[in-house]
Amino acid sequence: MKSKDEIIVFQNQSHLVQQHFNNCGICPTLLDICLATDLMVKFATEGYSKELKTRFDNFEIYIEDKKPKKN
């Protein structure tokens, strides 16, 4: 079970993730939101690491296909 602090961090990061997708014009799946939120929570609680940077890079590659195509 998550602590109250962990729940607050998750909620805050989830909100930021949803704003980011909205600002980029991406309509994410619920799984996309969860995956991105997990990455952000890890960054917020543990800080930068080489491994986390790789995970962010891989997620960005994955999410690029969700962006609307420009004509």
C-alpha positions as CSV (number, residue, x, y, z in Angstrom):
1,M,0.0,0.0,0.0
2,K,1.3,3.5,-0.9
3,S,1.9,6.1,1.8
4,K,0.0,9.4,1.8
5,D,3.2,11.1,0.5
6,E,3.5,8.6,-2.4
7,I,-0.1,9.1,-3.4
8,I,0.3,12.9,-3.4
9,V,3.4,12.6,-5.6
10,F,1.5,10.3,-8.0
11,Q,-1.5,12.6,-8.2
12,N,0.8,15.6,-8.9
13,Q,2.8,13.9,-11.5
14,S,-0.4,12.4,-13.1
15,H,-1.7,16.0,-13.5
16,L,1.5,17.2,-15.1
17,V,1.5,14.3,-17.5
18,Q,-2.0,15.0,-18.6
19,Q,-1.2,18.6,-19.1
20,H,1.9,17.7,-21.2
21,F,-0.1,15.4,-23.4
22,N,-2.8,18.1,-23.8
23,N,-0.2,20.8,-24.7
24,C,1.4,18.5,-27.3
25,G,-2.0,17.6,-28.8
26,I,-1.7,13.9,-27.9
27,C,-4.7,11.8,-27.0
28,P,-3.0,9.2,-24.8
29,T,-4.5,5.8,-23.7
30,L,-4.9,5.3,-20.0
31,L,-1.9,3.0,-20.2
32,D,0.2,5.9,-21.7
33,I,-0.8,8.1,-18.8
34,C,0.1,5.5,-16.3
35,L,3.5,4.7,-17.9
36,A,4.4,8.4,-18.2
37,T,3.2,9.0,-14.6
38,D,5.4,6.2,-13.3
39,L,8.4,7.7,-15.1
40,M,7.7,11.1,-13.6
41,V,7.1,9.7,-10.1
42,K,10.5,7.9,-10.3
43,F,12.2,11.1,-11.4
44,A,10.5,13.1,-8.7
45,T,11.3,10.7,-5.9
46,E,14.8,9.4,-7.0
47,G,16.1,12.1,-9.3
48,Y,18.1,11.7,-12.5
49,S,19.9,8.6,-13.4
50,K,21.3,7.2,-16.7
51,E,18.8,4.3,-16.5
52,L,15.9,6.7,-16.1
53,K,17.1,8.9,-19.0
54,T,17.1,5.7,-21.2
55,R,13.5,5.0,-20.1
56,F,12.4,8.5,-20.9
57,D,14.1,8.3,-24.3
58,N,12.3,5.0,-25.1
59,F,9.0,6.4,-23.9
60,E,9.4,9.5,-26.1
61,I,10.1,7.2,-29.1
62,Y,7.0,5.2,-28.3
63,I,4.8,8.3,-27.8
64,E,5.9,10.0,-31.0
65,D,3.5,7.8,-32.9
66,K,0.6,9.3,-30.9
67,K,1.3,12.8,-32.1
68,P,-1.0,14.1,-34.8
69,K,0.5,14.0,-38.2
70,K,1.0,17.4,-39.9
71,N,-0.1,17.6,-43.5
